[in-house]
């Protein structure tokens, strides 16, 4: 049985998710959580750049 890299549980199937420019294989529950965390981080970075008047490319 495959083991999830984040929660270390044995699962039936692993899902490949891109995190910080690299792909990791995690269970479906962890994949949803990682996607939410990445979305929140992107939104917070965007908000910070807006506050500081950053006009360049990411």
N, C-alpha and C positions, 0 to 999 in steps of 0.2 A: 504494500500500500504506500502511495506517495505521502510525503510529509510536507506540510505548509512551512515556508521559511519564516513567517512572522509569528504565528501562534503555536508552531511545533506540534500541531494535531495531525493525526492520520486522516486523510480524506480520500474519497473515491476519485476525484478529478481535480487537477490543478489548472488555474487560469493564468495566462501570461499577461503581465501588466507592466507598462513602462513607467519607471519612477526615476527621477533625476537623470534622465538620459540613458538609463539602462533597463533591461527587461528582467523581471523576477517572476518566478512562478509561485503563486499563492492560492489559497482556497477562495471560493466565491465571496464569502463574508469579508475576508481581509481585502479582497480586490475592491469591493464597494467602499470600504473604509479608507483605503489608500487613495482611491479616486476622489472621494470627498475632501480629504486632507489636502491633496494637490490643488483642487479647485479653490479651496479657502486660501491657501498660500498664494496662489496666483492673484486672487482678488485683493488680498491685503497688500501685495507688492504693488499692484496697480494703483490702489488708493494712496499708498505712500508716495509713489512717483507723482501722482496728481497734486498732492499737497505741496510737494517740493518744487513743482513746476518743471519736471523733467520732460524734455521734448524729443529726446533721442530714441533710438531703437532699443529694444530689449536685448 
